[in-house]
Amino acid sequence: MGWKISDLPRQDGRDALVTGGASGIGFQVAKALGKKGARVTILGRDAAKGEQAVTQLRSAGGDYAFEQMDLASLDSIAKFAARWSSRPLHMLMNVAGIMAVPQRTLTADGYEMHMGTNFLGHFALTGRLFPALIAGRARVVTVSALVGRLKMADLDPNDLQGEQKLYSPMNAYARSKLADIMFAVELQRRASAENIGVTSVAVDPGTANTGLQRYVSGAGAAVGTALINVIGYPIDRVAENVLFAAVMDKPTDATLIAPSRFIQRFASPRDVGLPQLARDAATRARLWDIAKRLTGVNFEI
């Protein structure tokens, strides 16, 4: 049958942070980790939504907390990381994301919203928390998407904000998700070379009907919902690939976890290999250096 959420081992005594844990895939990830004994903190920008999610999670049992943090604001990320300080962290689940924002929009720091939130926000958060991750010999899981593996994800590190292209909501989303894969792979390579005990895995979680599709409307939304209902995961399994990536043995700098079958309700997690651009070490290094410059965050080992 393959790996299922029920196979997740006990997580007693371990601290986990889940971005986007108030809804969708992040909520399911947080719920599963808490049920297995982890102390789970969910991160999000909407305090009311976050507290409501924590109340719901606690009703089923588990140790949950909410911290307000906006991935589209480098200042908000820095303030949260300062509150966490260097307390050992055992899992960082970079799950939150936005998709297909209709008009080109900028973050508080002036970056294209998809790239600024999905990639640069998670890059900055991971870097700010790096002493805590080292102390906890942590696993960092960064969520990408199928579109991050497709040709439409034409990432150019020298045009990270897509300023030289006509804005396309899905192309902007795809570029940010390819950047997430490249970040996760490069983090794994660097951490492994330094032998610091931190491991990093990229994951395409598959698809289900979650809040991520909120910007898609009209006929496209109806067709998309119907298609996802046929090929996607049921909501009780939507976190499966993400959680497998969190506990799998011996990830490498060529690992990308994704559903093993097109009809995902019959799938189990597997390593599908990297898209071509993510295999290019020079391009990954260039992307890393640009992200450091844009965020002002250095990964201190």
C-alpha positions as semicolon CSV with decimal commas, in nm:
position;residue;x (nm);y (nm);z (nm)
1;M;0,000;0,000;0,000
2;G;0,290;0,240;0,055
3;W;0,343;0,504;0,322
4;K;0,037;0,661;0,491
5;I;-0,009;0,931;0,754
6;S;-0,081;0,658;1,006
7;D;0,283;0,547;0,960
8;L;0,413;0,876;1,101
9;P;0,627;0,788;1,405
10;R;0,580;0,946;1,747
11;Q;0,714;1,302;1,778
12;D;0,713;1,341;2,156
13;G;0,938;1,617;2,287
14;R;0,990;1,773;1,945
15;D;0,903;2,129;1,842
16;A;0,757;2,192;1,497
17;L;0,674;2,519;1,320
18;V;0,421;2,509;1,037
19;T;0,372;2,812;0,813
20;G;0,018;2,836;0,683
21;G;-0,099;2,599;0,957
22;A;-0,436;2,768;1,002
23;S;-0,589;2,610;0,691
24;G;-0,543;2,374;0,400
25;I;-0,240;2,145;0,382
26;G;-0,069;2,327;0,668
27;F;-0,363;2,260;0,900
28;Q;-0,355;1,889;0,816
29;V;0,024;1,877;0,870
30;A;-0,010;2,050;1,207
31;K;-0,293;1,819;1,314
32;A;-0,099;1,503;1,229
33;L;0,218;1,618;1,407
34;G;0,025;1,721;1,717
35;K;-0,158;1,390;1,732
36;K;0,181;1,218;1,736
37;G;0,302;1,423;2,032
38;A;0,489;1,717;1,878
39;R;0,459;2,068;2,020
40;V;0,323;2,249;1,715
41;T;0,329;2,623;1,653
42;I;0,136;2,742;1,350
43;L;0,237;3,067;1,184
44;G;0,011;3,303;0,992
45;R;-0,074;3,666;0,936
46;D;-0,442;3,647;1,043
47;A;-0,455;3,625;1,423
48;A;-0,829;3,554;1,445
49;K;-0,803;3,271;1,192
50;G;-0,496;3,133;1,364
51;E;-0,650;3,127;1,710
52;Q;-0,964;2,966;1,570
53;A;-0,750;2,694;1,410
54;V;-0,564;2,632;1,737
55;T;-0,893;2,595;1,924
56;Q;-1,011;2,342;1,666
57;L;-0,682;2,150;1,678
58;R;-0,677;2,136;2,057
59;S;-1,029;1,996;2,067
60;A;-0,894;1,673;1,916
61;G;-0,601;1,664;2,159
62;G;-0,245;1,790;2,124
63;D;-0,012;2,077;2,212
64;Y;-0,072;2,368;1,973
65;A;0,004;2,740;1,970
66;F;-0,032;3,025;1,721
67;E;0,219;3,300;1,640
68;Q;0,140;3,590;1,412
69;M;0,386;3,631;1,126
70;D;0,348;3,761;0,770
71;L;0,568;3,585;0,513
72;A;0,526;3,887;0,283
73;S;0,708;4,108;0,536
74;L;1,078;4,062;0,615
75;D;1,030;4,274;0,929
76;S;0,753;4,046;1,053
77;I;0,972;3,741;0,991
78;A;1,266;3,894;1,177
79;K;1,047;3,982;1,475
80;F;0,907;3,631;1,501
81;A;1,252;3,472;1,474
82;A;1,376;3,701;1,752
83;R;1,089;3,581;1,973
84;W;1,181;3,219;1,904
85;S;1,551;3,299;1,954
86;S;1,782;2,994;1,948
87;R;1,548;2,754;2,130
88;P;1,603;2,415;1,960
89;L;1,367;2,354;1,670
90;H;1,322;2,005;1,530
91;M;1,095;2,061;1,230
92;L;1,033;2,362;1,010
93;M;0,747;2,299;0,771
94;N;0,750;2,568;0,501
95;V;0,395;2,505;0,376
96;A;0,222;2,844;0,332
97;G;0,179;2,988;-0,013
98;I;-0,028;3,206;-0,242
99;M;-0,130;3,116;-0,597
100;A;-0,242;3,302;-0,908
101;V;-0,284;3,655;-0,769
102;P;-0,477;3,820;-1,058
103;Q;-0,278;4,145;-1,082
104;R;0,094;4,195;-1,028
105;T;0,119;4,287;-0,661
106;L;0,419;4,364;-0,440
107;T;0,507;4,262;-0,086
108;A;0,578;4,515;0,189
109;D;0,943;4,503;0,078
110;G;0,866;4,566;-0,290
111;Y;0,900;4,211;-0,423
112;E;0,659;4,034;-0,659
113;M;0,402;3,873;-0,430
114;H;0,446;3,508;-0,529
115;M;0,825;3,520;-0,522
116;G;0,834;3,740;-0,214
117;T;0,597;3,519;-0,013
118;N;0,647;3,165;-0,136
119;F;1,025;3,177;-0,181
120;L;1,192;3,481;-0,026
121;G;0,970;3,469;0,284
122;H;1,056;3,105;0,352
123;F;1,423;3,164;0,269
124;A;1,436;3,447;0,523
125;L;1,246;3,254;0,790
126;T;1,470;2,948;0,755
127;G;1,783;3,163;0,768
128;R;1,667;3,361;1,071
129;L;1,591;3,037;1,253
130;F;1,909;2,859;1,147
131;P;2,078;2,857;1,492
132;A;1,761;2,697;1,636
133;L;1,752;2,447;1,349
134;I;2,113;2,350;1,409
135;A;2,048;2,314;1,782
136;G;1,758;2,079;1,708
137;R;1,931;1,889;1,425
138;A;1,616;1,976;1,237
139;R;1,439;1,866;0,922
140;V;1,330;2,154;0,695
141;V;1,051;2,066;0,453
142;T;0,970;2,317;0,178
143;V;0,650;2,274;-0,020
144;S;0,659;2,327;-0,395
145;A;0,397;2,224;-0,653
146;L;0,364;2,031;-0,976
147;V;0,388;2,355;-1,177
148;G;0,734;2,407;-1,030
149;R;0,846;2,106;-1,234
150;L;0,687;2,216;-1,564
151;K;0,830;2,421;-1,850
152;M;0,620;2,723;-1,749
153;A;0,848;2,762;-1,444
154;D;1,106;2,955;-1,650
155;L;1,304;3,093;-1,358
156;D;1,579;3,344;-1,436
157;P;1,767;3,442;-1,118
158;N;1,863;3,770;-1,284
159;D;1,492;3,854;-1,329
160;L;1,358;3,703;-1,009
161;Q;1,066;3,946;-0,989
162;G;0,954;3,877;-1,346
163;E;0,989;4,244;-1,439
164;Q;1,107;4,163;-1,790
165;K;0,800;3,949;-1,869
166;L;0,431;4,017;-1,919
167;Y;0,268;3,926;-1,588
168;S;0,096;3,587;-1,583
169;P;-0,052;3,475;-1,248
170;M;0,020;3,105;-1,297
171;N;0,366;3,162;-1,444
172;A;0,457;3,381;-1,147
173;Y;0,335;3,109;-0,912
174;A;0,527;2,841;-1,104
175;R;0,853;3,040;-1,089
176;S;0,821;3,081;-0,712
177;K;0,761;2,709;-0,669
178;L;1,065;2,616;-0,878
179;A;1,263;2,857;-0,661
180;D;1,139;2,667;-0,355
181;I;1,273;2,340;-0,496
182;M;1,608;2,498;-0,574
183;F;1,627;2,650;-0,226
184;A;1,552;2,319;-0,054
185;V;1,808;2,133;-0,264
186;E;2,080;2,393;-0,213
187;L;2,012;2,403;0,162
188;Q;2,050;2,024;0,176
189;R;2,377;2,044;-0,017
190;R;2,524;2,315;0,206
191;A;2,409;2,164;0,534
192;S;2,538;1,821;0,434
193;A;2,877;1,965;0,335
194;E;2,906;2,130;0,678
195;N;2,782;1,817;0,860
196;I;2,564;2,019;1,099
197;G;2,277;1,772;1,130
198;V;2,016;1,982;0,948
199;T;1,843;1,813;0,653
200;S;1,626;1,973;0,386
201;V;1,366;1,818;0,156
202;A;1,152;1,963;-0,124
203;V;0,804;1,821;-0,174
204;D;0,523;1,851;-0,426
205;P;0,230;1,768;-0,198
206;G;-0,015;1,683;-0,473
207;T;-0,345;1,859;-0,488
208;A;-0,675;1,887;-0,305
209;N;-0,946;2,148;-0,281
210;T;-0,799;2,390;-0,027
211;G;-0,795;2,768;0,017
212;L;-0,498;2,797;-0,219
213;Q;-0,735;2,826;-0,515
214;R;-0,913;3,134;-0,377
215;Y;-0,789;3,365;-0,655
216;V;-0,916;3,136;-0,932
217;S;-1,273;3,219;-1,033
218;G;-1,538;3,161;-1,298
219;A;-1,539;2,864;-1,535
220;G;-1,172;2,792;-1,460
221;A;-1,251;2,748;-1,093
222;A;-1,542;2,511;-1,162
223;V;-1,339;2,297;-1,402
224;G;-1,040;2,296;-1,167
225;T;-1,249;2,191;-0,868
226;A;-1,410;1,907;-1,062
227;L;-1,073;1,785;-1,190
228;I;-0,913;1,798;-0,844
229;N;-1,204;1,600;-0,702
230;V;-1,125;1,325;-0,954
231;I;-0,744;1,313;-0,946
232;G;-0,654;1,482;-0,616
233;Y;-0,617;1,371;-0,257
234;P;-0,910;1,353;-0,016
235;I;-0,861;1,613;0,256
236;D;-0,769;1,355;0,521
237;R;-0,465;1,251;0,314
238;V;-0,357;1,582;0,163
239;A;-0,061;1,613;0,404
240;E;0,076;1,267;0,324
241;N;0,370;1,363;0,101
242;V;0,470;1,655;0,325
243;L;0,480;1,436;0,636
244;F;0,670;1,161;0,455
245;A;0,929;1,421;0,355
246;A;0,952;1,523;0,721
247;V;1,052;1,177;0,842
248;M;1,204;0,993;0,544
249;D;1,552;0,845;0,585
250;K;1,859;0,993;0,421
251;P;1,734;1,261;0,184
252;T;1,996;1,380;-0,064
253;D;2,048;1,698;-0,262
254;A;1,864;1,530;-0,549
255;T;1,548;1,443;-0,355
256;L;1,202;1,571;-0,449
257;I;0,904;1,393;-0,294
258;A;0,575;1,385;-0,486
259;P;0,272;1,160;-0,545
260;S;0,362;0,833;-0,716
261;R;0,051;0,825;-0,939
262;F;-0,156;1,064;-1,146
263;I;-0,473;0,957;-0,960
264;Q;-0,346;1,060;-0,622
265;R;-0,600;0,877;-0,406
266;F;-0,421;0,560;-0,525
267;A;-0,073;0,708;-0,477
268;S;0,193;0,701;-0,210
269;P;0,494;0,933;-0,168
270;R;0,806;0,874;-0,374
271;D;1,121;1,050;-0,492
272;V;1,047;1,175;-0,845
273;G;1,379;1,346;-0,916
274;L;1,454;1,712;-0,980
275;P;1,348;1,932;-1,271
276;Q;1,637;2,018;-1,499
277;L;1,706;2,372;-1,375
278;A;1,713;2,259;-1,012
279;R;1,998;2,020;-1,101
280;D;2,216;2,312;-1,214
281;A;2,449;2,388;-0,921
282;A;2,562;2,723;-1,060
283;T;2,205;2,847;-1,106
284;R;2,110;2,732;-0,755
285;A;2,411;2,913;-0,610
286;R;2,321;3,228;-0,803
287;L;1,964;3,212;-0,675
288;W;2,089;3,165;-0,317
289;D;2,319;3,468;-0,341
290;I;2,041;3,687;-0,483
291;A;1,802;3,574;-0,208
292;K;2,064;3,662;0,056
293;R;2,101;4,009;-0,092
294;L;1,727;4,073;-0,124
295;T;1,640;3,948;0,226
296;G;1,955;4,056;0,411
297;V;1,963;3,709;0,570
298;N;2,278;3,498;0,601
299;F;2,263;3,134;0,707
300;E;2,507;3,133;0,999
301;I;2,670;2,796;1,062
